[in-house]
Amino acid sequence: RVTRIVDAYLEHARVWYFLNGGKETIYLTSADWMARNLQRRIEVAFPVYAEPLKRQIIDILKIQLEDNQSAVWVDENLENVYKHNDMPPVRAQQAIYDYLKKWIGQ
């Protein structure tokens, strides 16, 4: 499922998250998965080994997946399907900002 968050900040997080046999593996990548980019550029992906960084990336991914204010799912016809639900409101960009403020001790 493709989720897109359109809000105040332009985001292009390129994170690959794999869970296999209980082992979490994370890669960060430069790849913007559009044919024109993959045919004209050299893209890189690299693993994240540091556990504190992996935890932080996973925390941020979870926040983004919980967004029910600015996030939309993209359906098979490339149409936006809004994620509003009965859960407490979560706006990912604000929640990530608050999370990072706590992380740096402000």
C-alpha beads as a LAMMPS data file, in Angstrom:
LAMMPS data file: protein, C-alpha beads

106 atoms
105 bonds

1 atom types
1 bond types

-500.0 500.0 xlo xhi
-500.0 500.0 ylo yhi
-500.0 500.0 zlo zhi

Masses

1 110.0

Atoms # bond

1 1 1 0.000 0.000 0.000
2 1 1 1.282 3.435 -0.915
3 1 1 0.730 6.211 1.605
4 1 1 1.404 9.817 0.730
5 1 1 1.587 12.631 3.277
6 1 1 0.978 16.089 1.866
7 1 1 1.449 18.800 4.460
8 1 1 3.516 21.887 5.255
9 1 1 6.931 20.295 4.665
10 1 1 8.070 18.647 1.468
11 1 1 9.078 15.115 2.456
12 1 1 10.968 12.566 0.453
13 1 1 11.939 9.972 3.016
14 1 1 13.373 6.969 1.241
15 1 1 13.481 4.243 3.817
16 1 1 13.358 0.525 3.199
17 1 1 12.235 -1.413 6.263
18 1 1 12.374 -5.197 6.338
19 1 1 11.347 -7.565 9.125
20 1 1 12.456 -11.141 8.571
21 1 1 12.452 -13.762 11.293
22 1 1 12.295 -11.042 13.942
23 1 1 15.337 -9.236 12.515
24 1 1 14.782 -5.610 11.531
25 1 1 16.846 -4.278 8.647
26 1 1 16.738 -0.677 7.493
27 1 1 18.225 0.916 4.413
28 1 1 18.276 4.581 3.495
29 1 1 18.355 5.296 -0.203
30 1 1 18.609 8.150 -2.641
31 1 1 16.286 6.431 -5.085
32 1 1 13.201 8.233 -6.287
33 1 1 11.448 5.268 -7.899
34 1 1 10.459 6.887 -11.146
35 1 1 11.619 5.296 -14.397
36 1 1 13.174 8.524 -15.667
37 1 1 15.305 8.774 -12.519
38 1 1 16.408 5.156 -12.455
39 1 1 17.454 5.324 -16.108
40 1 1 19.420 8.576 -15.908
41 1 1 20.989 8.550 -12.454
42 1 1 23.067 6.404 -10.205
43 1 1 21.172 5.688 -7.006
44 1 1 22.578 4.331 -3.758
45 1 1 21.153 2.456 -0.793
46 1 1 22.963 1.769 2.444
47 1 1 22.126 -0.168 5.594
48 1 1 21.661 1.481 8.982
49 1 1 23.585 -0.523 11.586
50 1 1 23.481 1.740 14.655
51 1 1 20.636 0.504 16.859
52 1 1 19.730 3.956 18.265
53 1 1 19.346 5.307 14.726
54 1 1 17.318 2.279 13.642
55 1 1 14.956 2.803 16.600
56 1 1 14.544 6.481 15.753
57 1 1 13.806 5.727 12.084
58 1 1 11.265 3.055 13.055
59 1 1 9.615 5.454 15.518
60 1 1 9.259 8.058 12.765
61 1 1 7.892 5.484 10.305
62 1 1 5.277 4.456 12.879
63 1 1 4.238 8.075 13.373
64 1 1 3.839 8.504 9.624
65 1 1 1.742 5.353 9.338
66 1 1 -0.567 6.625 12.113
67 1 1 -1.258 9.938 10.331
68 1 1 -4.998 10.307 9.804
69 1 1 -5.091 14.031 9.038
70 1 1 -2.724 14.679 6.125
71 1 1 -2.074 11.184 4.789
72 1 1 -3.815 9.581 1.871
73 1 1 -3.614 6.106 0.435
74 1 1 -3.086 5.850 -3.292
75 1 1 -5.445 3.270 -4.767
76 1 1 -5.019 1.068 -7.844
77 1 1 -6.356 3.895 -10.044
78 1 1 -3.814 6.338 -8.564
79 1 1 -6.633 8.166 -6.780
80 1 1 -6.278 9.571 -3.261
81 1 1 -8.256 7.813 -0.529
82 1 1 -8.265 9.838 2.675
83 1 1 -7.319 7.991 5.864
84 1 1 -9.602 9.814 8.296
85 1 1 -10.850 7.445 10.982
86 1 1 -12.264 7.428 14.510
87 1 1 -8.829 7.330 16.142
88 1 1 -7.434 10.421 17.894
89 1 1 -6.083 12.867 15.301
90 1 1 -2.446 12.366 14.298
91 1 1 -0.737 14.853 11.994
92 1 1 2.599 13.185 11.282
93 1 1 4.672 16.257 10.550
94 1 1 3.715 17.927 13.827
95 1 1 4.111 14.660 15.749
96 1 1 7.588 14.092 14.257
97 1 1 8.571 17.670 15.089
98 1 1 7.462 17.112 18.706
99 1 1 9.257 13.730 18.819
100 1 1 12.529 15.249 17.574
101 1 1 12.281 18.171 20.014
102 1 1 12.096 15.649 22.861
103 1 1 14.939 13.630 21.338
104 1 1 17.276 16.640 21.305
105 1 1 16.156 17.662 24.785
106 1 1 14.117 20.803 24.162

Bonds

1 1 1 2
2 1 2 3
3 1 3 4
4 1 4 5
5 1 5 6
6 1 6 7
7 1 7 8
8 1 8 9
9 1 9 10
10 1 10 11
11 1 11 12
12 1 12 13
13 1 13 14
14 1 14 15
15 1 15 16
16 1 16 17
17 1 17 18
18 1 18 19
19 1 19 20
20 1 20 21
21 1 21 22
22 1 22 23
23 1 23 24
24 1 24 25
25 1 25 26
26 1 26 27
27 1 27 28
28 1 28 29
29 1 29 30
30 1 30 31
31 1 31 32
32 1 32 33
33 1 33 34
34 1 34 35
35 1 35 36
36 1 36 37
37 1 37 38
38 1 38 39
39 1 39 40
40 1 40 41
41 1 41 42
42 1 42 43
43 1 43 44
44 1 44 45
45 1 45 46
46 1 46 47
47 1 47 48
48 1 48 49
49 1 49 50
50 1 50 51
51 1 51 52
52 1 52 53
53 1 53 54
54 1 54 55
55 1 55 56
56 1 56 57
57 1 57 58
58 1 58 59
59 1 59 60
60 1 60 61
61 1 61 62
62 1 62 63
63 1 63 64
64 1 64 65
65 1 65 66
66 1 66 67
67 1 67 68
68 1 68 69
69 1 69 70
70 1 70 71
71 1 71 72
72 1 72 73
73 1 73 74
74 1 74 75
75 1 75 76
76 1 76 77
77 1 77 78
78 1 78 79
79 1 79 80
80 1 80 81
81 1 81 82
82 1 82 83
83 1 83 84
84 1 84 85
85 1 85 86
86 1 86 87
87 1 87 88
88 1 88 89
89 1 89 90
90 1 90 91
91 1 91 92
92 1 92 93
93 1 93 94
94 1 94 95
95 1 95 96
96 1 96 97
97 1 97 98
98 1 98 99
99 1 99 100
100 1 100 101
101 1 101 102
102 1 102 103
103 1 103 104
104 1 104 105
105 1 105 106
